[in-house]
Amino acid sequence: QQNEDKSNEYLDELEFLAYTAGGEVYKRFVQKMTAPNPKTFIGKGKMEEVQAYIAQHGITTAIFDDELSPAQQKNIEKILECKIIDRTNLILDIFAQRAQTSYARTQVELAQYEYLLPRLAGMWTHLERQKGGIGMRGPGETEIETDRRIVRDRITLLKQKIKKIDKQMEVQRGNRGALVRVALVGYTNVGKSTLMNVISKSDVFAENKLFATLDTTVRKVVIGNLPFLLTDTVGFIRKLPTQLVDSFKGTLDEVREADLLLHVVDISHESFEDHIASVGKTLDEIGASDKPVIMVFNKIDAYEPEVIDEDDLITEKTEVHYTLDEWKKTWMGRVDGDAIFISALQKENFDEFRKLVYDKVRDIHVTRFPYNS
Ligand code: GDP
C-alpha cells in the first residue's frame, strides 16, 4: 500500500512536470518490479500494454519517471515507435524553456550537452535505421566521433563561461556590503515567488507550474526601517537530475551565503512532510543546514487535512480554519526554530510574519554591528 502511494505521488509530480512542459497526460502505467529491466526498463507484458494503448490513441510521447540509460531509451523507442522522454530529459526541457538570464541559459545548455554526450551513439543508430543503414557504418562512426568532439569542446567552453560568471557573481555578492541576507528556500511551487512579491511589492513571475522560478532574484526589502536583502531561489525537487544539481551550484551559493533562511512549505500538498525532508537534505548537502531558519507554513487557506470518521472507516478532506495560536499548538508549530502560518495569496497572518522576520533580521544585524544599533 505504502509503495503504491509513493509511486502514485511520484507520478503525480511527473504529470505536473509534463503539464509544466506544455504536455497533456492521457494515461499512467505502473509496474511493480524488484529491479528495472536492463534492456527495456519495464517488462515485456507491460510494454505490450503500453504499445497497444499508444497505437490505439495516437500518443506521440511516452515519459518514464526515472533516468533511462541511452540503450534503454533506444530500445524502447524501437518498440513503442514514439518519442521517449525520461524524467531528466523532461526537467531539462522545462529549464530550457524557462531560463531567462544568460547565466541560467548557459547552465541549462551545459546540462543538456552532458545529458546528450553518452546518447550520441544511440541517436546515430537511430538515423542509420531511417536511412536504411546501407553503406553508412564507416562514415557514420567517424561522424559520431566528430560529434562527440564538438560536444566535448562545447562543454569545456560552457564550463569556462560559467566559472567566469560565478566569479562575477561572487564579487557582486561581496559588493552587497553589510546588509543581512535572507533567502527563500523550499520545494518547488510552494509559493516562494508569491511571497517574494508580497514582501517586496515587486513583480516576480509566479504561476501554478513547477519551476516558474529559475533564476535567483535579489530584492532589497525594508521592514520597519530595517533594510535587508531577500533572495528567491530555484525550487528544490526530488530526483533533480545530477547534471542540474552541479550546474546550479552558483544559485545554491546564494543559499549558502544567506544569514537567514525562510523555509516555505505548502501545507495544502498531501506530501508536504516529504518535501520538508527533501529540502532539508539538499540544505545538508550544500552545507547550509546550520543556518537559522524560519519555517513558513504557507497556503493555510487551502489546508484540508484528512479527518478519520468516528467509525474509523471513512476519511474525508475537511477544511479547517485555525487561529495563529491554534496553529502553533499543532506539531508544525513545535518544530525546531521559529514557525509561522500564513497565506501568501490572501495575506493572512502577514503582520505576524513581518514581525517575526523583522525580529530575526534585527537580531542578526545587532550581532554583526554591536556598536551601531
Ligand atoms: P514557487 O515555485 O515556490 O515560487 O511558487 P509560486 O509563488 O510560483 O506559487 C505556486 C502556486 O501556488 C501559484 O499558483 C500561487 O498562486 C499559489 N499560491 C502561492 N501562495 C498561496 C497561498 O497562500 N494559498 C494558495 N491557495 N495558493 C498559493
Boltz pocket constraint, residues with backbone or C-beta under 6 A from the ligand:
constraints:
  - pocket:
      binder: B
      contacts: [[A, 186], [A, 187], [A, 188], [A, 189], [A, 190], [A, 191], [A, 192], [A, 193], [A, 194], [A, 195], [A, 205], [A, 206], [A, 207], [A, 208], [A, 209], [A, 210], [A, 211], [A, 212], [A, 213], [A, 235], [A, 298], [A, 299], [A, 300], [A, 301], [A, 302], [A, 342], [A, 343], [A, 344], [A, 345], [A, 346]]
      max_distance: 6.0
